[in-house]
Amino acid sequence: MDTTRTFITRDGVAIAYRLWRPAAPRRTLVAIHGLASNMTRWSAFAATTRLAESWDILRLDLRGHGGSLYRGRVGYEIWCADLAALLAAEGVPRAVIVGHCLGANTGLWFAHRHPAKVAGLVLIEPMARQALAGQLARAARLRPLMRAVVPLLRAIAALGLHRRRLAELDLEQLDRETRAAMARTGGGFPESRYASVREDLRGLPLSVYAQDLLAVTGPLPDFASIRTPVLALLSQGTSFTDPDVTARLLATLPDCRVRRLEARHWIPTEQPEAMRRAIEDWCDQRFGR
């Protein structure tokens, strides 16, 4: 059964999540969305993966995103604390963490901060700052400016000077429409729609968007501290990162398998079936069917 739930953090923030729970779950998989995204990015995966026969599938909106609306301070430390508390509330001692983009980075930080709570990591397009390219490389050069502006944006939001309504973005529907259009026309992936700041800000507070950028262009934990098994799924594209540089960095992880998929960056959208099979096969090999 798939249910929508809300977890209230110690500081009173409502964290929205969905939990698929089979009759007799054996393990838990947590799926974390990317930058300026929300948990509907994982709706199709949760609905189609055979892991749902015996695994809990938990998808959450990180604080500040989607149904977890918040305009204050966010970042890896807070997102990891929220996830640890949520898992404790659900009685989950250990989980496999799957993350895309910002979600992959959050998974790495969670494994660094809470190693006993992580059975494995699936990193889909992790964003190492040494590998950043394109728009994110330019954003990284603006980090000093962003660090100065973010407290002002949070202060303005705290005064109530913000949009009262944000768009509810159904990314499952967007992805379905995108794949149908590509199949119908034979056209390429509409990167301008998925990499549009204007579109991102329709459903995200400006203060959170800026903090997302600060997080994704910031440092990752020392890979030597990540002792859990890792599956990394990388695209062939260079829209936001150089996949060759990323692969070399991932090679320093003690236990990491890297797979390349034909995509630009949005693997859950561009290669949903290949992604699903790769995750299922790796989980079978690591944890049994």
C-alpha positions as CSV (number, residue, x, y, z in Angstrom):
1,M,0.0,0.0,0.0
2,D,1.3,3.5,-0.9
3,T,0.4,6.2,1.5
4,T,1.1,9.9,1.9
5,R,2.5,10.8,5.2
6,T,3.9,13.8,7.2
7,F,6.7,13.8,9.7
8,I,7.0,16.8,12.1
9,T,10.6,17.6,12.9
10,R,11.8,18.8,16.3
11,D,11.7,22.4,15.2
12,G,8.2,22.0,13.9
13,V,8.7,21.6,10.1
14,A,6.4,19.3,8.3
15,I,8.3,16.8,6.0
16,A,6.1,15.3,3.3
17,Y,6.8,11.8,2.2
18,R,5.2,8.7,0.6
19,L,5.8,5.2,1.7
20,W,5.0,2.0,-0.2
21,R,4.9,-0.9,2.2
22,P,4.3,-4.4,1.1
23,A,2.7,-7.0,3.3
24,A,6.0,-8.3,4.7
25,P,8.8,-5.8,3.9
26,R,12.4,-7.1,4.3
27,R,14.3,-3.9,3.6
28,T,13.9,-0.2,2.9
29,L,14.9,1.9,0.0
30,V,14.9,5.7,0.3
31,A,14.7,7.8,-2.8
32,I,15.9,11.4,-2.7
33,H,15.2,13.9,-5.5
34,G,17.5,16.4,-7.1
35,L,18.0,20.1,-7.2
36,A,14.8,22.1,-7.5
37,S,12.9,18.9,-7.6
38,N,10.5,16.9,-5.4
39,M,9.5,13.3,-4.6
40,T,7.2,12.9,-7.7
41,R,10.4,12.4,-9.7
42,W,10.4,8.9,-8.1
43,S,6.7,8.1,-8.6
44,A,7.2,6.0,-11.8
45,F,10.1,4.1,-10.2
46,A,8.0,3.2,-7.1
47,A,5.1,2.1,-9.2
48,T,7.1,-0.2,-11.5
49,T,10.0,-1.6,-9.6
50,R,9.8,-5.3,-8.5
51,L,11.6,-4.3,-5.3
52,A,8.2,-3.1,-4.1
53,E,7.2,-6.8,-3.7
54,S,9.5,-7.1,-0.6
55,W,10.9,-3.6,0.1
56,D,9.6,-0.5,1.6
57,I,10.0,2.4,-0.9
58,L,10.1,5.7,0.8
59,R,10.2,9.0,-1.2
60,L,10.5,12.3,0.6
61,D,10.4,16.0,-0.2
62,L,13.6,17.4,1.3
63,R,13.0,20.4,3.6
64,G,12.2,23.4,1.4
65,H,10.9,21.4,-1.5
66,G,7.5,20.2,-2.7
67,G,5.2,19.5,0.2
68,S,7.9,20.2,2.8
69,L,7.5,23.9,2.3
70,Y,10.1,25.9,4.3
71,R,11.9,29.2,3.6
72,G,14.6,29.1,6.3
73,R,18.1,27.6,6.4
74,V,18.5,24.3,4.6
75,G,21.5,22.3,3.5
76,Y,23.1,18.9,3.9
77,E,23.4,19.0,7.7
78,I,19.7,19.7,8.0
79,W,18.5,17.4,5.3
80,C,20.5,14.5,6.9
81,A,19.2,15.3,10.3
82,D,15.6,15.3,9.0
83,L,16.1,11.9,7.2
84,A,17.7,10.3,10.3
85,A,14.8,11.4,12.4
86,L,12.2,10.3,9.8
87,L,13.8,6.8,9.6
88,A,13.8,6.5,13.4
89,A,10.1,7.5,13.4
90,E,9.3,4.8,10.9
91,G,11.4,2.2,12.8
92,V,13.9,1.8,10.0
93,P,17.4,0.9,11.3
94,R,19.1,0.8,8.0
95,A,18.2,1.7,4.4
96,V,19.6,1.8,0.9
97,I,19.7,5.4,-0.1
98,V,19.1,6.2,-3.8
99,G,19.6,9.8,-4.9
100,H,19.8,11.8,-8.1
101,C,21.9,14.9,-8.4
102,L,21.5,16.9,-5.2
103,G,19.9,13.8,-3.8
104,A,23.0,11.7,-4.5
105,N,25.2,14.3,-2.7
106,T,22.7,14.2,0.2
107,G,23.1,10.4,0.3
108,L,26.9,10.7,0.4
109,W,26.7,13.1,3.3
110,F,24.1,10.9,5.1
111,A,26.4,7.9,4.8
112,H,29.3,10.0,6.1
113,R,27.2,11.3,9.1
114,H,25.2,8.2,9.8
115,P,27.1,5.2,8.5
116,A,25.3,2.7,10.7
117,K,22.0,3.7,9.1
118,V,23.1,3.1,5.5
119,A,23.1,-0.4,3.9
120,G,24.1,0.9,0.5
121,L,24.1,3.9,-1.8
122,V,22.9,4.4,-5.3
123,L,24.4,7.6,-6.7
124,I,22.7,8.8,-9.9
125,E,24.7,11.7,-11.4
126,P,26.4,12.8,-8.2
127,M,27.7,16.4,-8.4
128,A,31.3,16.6,-7.3
129,R,32.6,20.2,-7.5
130,Q,35.8,19.1,-9.2
131,A,33.7,17.7,-12.1
132,L,31.2,20.6,-12.5
133,A,30.6,21.9,-16.0
134,G,28.2,24.3,-17.8
135,Q,25.7,26.2,-15.7
136,L,26.9,24.7,-12.4
137,A,30.5,25.5,-13.1
138,R,29.5,29.1,-13.6
139,A,27.3,29.0,-10.5
140,A,30.3,27.6,-8.5
141,R,32.3,30.7,-9.4
142,L,29.5,32.8,-7.9
143,R,29.5,31.0,-4.5
144,P,31.0,33.9,-2.5
145,L,28.2,36.2,-3.8
146,M,25.5,33.5,-3.1
147,R,26.8,33.0,0.4
148,A,26.4,36.8,1.0
149,V,22.9,37.0,-0.6
150,V,21.3,33.8,1.0
151,P,21.0,35.3,4.5
152,L,19.3,38.4,3.0
153,L,16.9,36.2,1.1
154,R,16.0,34.2,4.2
155,A,15.5,37.4,6.2
156,I,13.2,38.8,3.5
157,A,11.2,35.5,3.5
158,A,11.0,35.6,7.3
159,L,9.3,39.1,7.1
160,G,6.6,37.5,5.0
161,L,7.8,39.1,1.7
162,H,7.4,36.1,-0.5
163,R,5.0,34.4,-2.9
164,R,1.9,33.1,-1.1
165,R,1.4,30.2,-3.6
166,L,3.9,28.0,-5.4
167,A,3.1,25.7,-8.3
168,E,2.6,22.1,-7.4
169,L,5.0,20.4,-9.9
170,D,4.0,16.8,-10.9
171,L,7.3,15.6,-12.3
172,E,5.9,12.2,-13.1
173,Q,3.5,13.8,-15.5
174,L,6.1,16.0,-17.0
175,D,8.5,13.1,-17.6
176,R,5.7,11.0,-19.1
177,E,4.7,13.9,-21.5
178,T,8.4,14.4,-22.4
179,R,9.0,10.8,-23.2
180,A,5.8,10.6,-25.3
181,A,6.8,13.8,-27.2
182,M,10.3,12.4,-27.9
183,A,8.9,9.1,-29.2
184,R,6.2,10.9,-31.3
185,T,8.5,13.4,-33.0
186,G,11.9,11.6,-32.8
187,G,13.3,14.8,-31.3
188,G,16.0,15.1,-28.7
189,F,15.6,15.7,-25.0
190,P,14.2,19.1,-24.1
191,E,17.1,20.2,-21.9
192,S,15.9,23.8,-21.9
193,R,12.7,22.8,-20.1
194,Y,14.5,20.8,-17.5
195,A,17.4,23.2,-16.9
196,S,15.3,26.4,-16.7
197,V,15.7,28.6,-13.7
198,R,12.4,30.2,-14.4
199,E,10.6,26.8,-14.4
200,D,12.5,25.7,-11.3
201,L,11.4,28.8,-9.4
202,R,7.7,28.1,-10.1
203,G,7.6,25.5,-7.4
204,L,10.5,26.5,-5.1
205,P,11.2,29.5,-2.8
206,L,14.0,31.7,-4.1
207,S,15.9,31.3,-0.8
208,V,15.8,27.5,-1.1
209,Y,16.8,27.5,-4.7
210,A,19.9,29.6,-3.8
211,Q,20.8,27.2,-1.0
212,D,20.3,24.2,-3.3
213,L,22.9,25.8,-5.6
214,L,25.3,26.4,-2.7
215,A,24.9,22.8,-1.6
216,V,25.4,21.2,-5.0
217,T,28.4,23.4,-5.8
218,G,30.0,22.7,-2.4
219,P,32.3,20.0,-1.1
220,L,31.5,16.4,-0.7
221,P,32.7,14.3,2.3
222,D,36.0,12.4,2.1
223,F,35.2,9.4,0.0
224,A,37.5,7.3,2.2
225,S,34.9,7.7,4.9
226,I,32.2,6.0,2.8
227,R,32.5,2.3,3.7
228,T,29.1,1.2,2.4
229,P,28.7,-0.5,-1.0
230,V,27.9,2.0,-3.8
231,L,26.3,1.8,-7.3
232,A,26.9,4.9,-9.4
233,L,24.9,5.6,-12.5
234,L,26.4,8.3,-14.7
235,S,25.2,9.9,-17.9
236,Q,27.3,10.4,-21.0
237,G,26.4,14.1,-21.1
238,T,28.3,17.1,-19.9
239,S,25.4,19.4,-19.1
240,F,26.4,19.8,-15.5
241,T,29.4,17.6,-14.8
242,D,32.2,15.9,-16.7
243,P,31.4,12.1,-16.3
244,D,35.1,11.1,-16.8
245,V,36.2,13.3,-13.9
246,T,33.3,12.0,-11.8
247,A,34.2,8.4,-12.6
248,R,37.8,8.9,-11.5
249,L,36.6,10.4,-8.2
250,L,34.2,7.5,-7.6
251,A,37.1,5.1,-8.2
252,T,38.5,6.2,-4.9
253,L,35.5,4.8,-3.0
254,P,36.4,1.4,-1.3
255,D,33.4,-0.4,-2.9
256,C,31.9,1.2,-5.9
257,R,30.5,-0.1,-9.2
258,V,30.1,2.5,-12.0
259,R,27.7,2.2,-14.9
260,R,27.3,4.6,-17.8
261,L,23.9,5.3,-19.4
262,E,23.1,7.2,-22.5
263,A,21.6,10.3,-21.1
264,R,22.3,14.0,-20.6
265,H,21.8,14.3,-16.9
266,W,18.1,13.4,-16.1
267,I,18.5,9.6,-16.0
268,P,15.2,9.0,-14.1
269,T,13.5,10.8,-17.0
270,E,15.7,9.7,-20.0
271,Q,16.5,6.1,-19.0
272,P,13.9,5.0,-16.5
273,E,13.9,1.4,-17.4
274,A,17.6,1.0,-17.6
275,M,17.9,2.8,-14.3
276,R,15.3,0.6,-12.7
277,R,16.9,-2.6,-13.9
278,A,20.4,-1.4,-12.8
279,I,19.1,-0.7,-9.3
280,E,17.1,-3.9,-9.0
281,D,20.0,-6.1,-10.3
282,W,22.5,-4.4,-7.9
283,C,20.1,-4.8,-4.9
284,D,19.6,-8.5,-5.8
285,Q,23.3,-9.1,-5.9
286,R,24.0,-7.2,-2.7
287,F,21.0,-8.2,-0.6
288,G,19.4,-11.2,-2.2
289,R,15.9,-11.5,-3.8
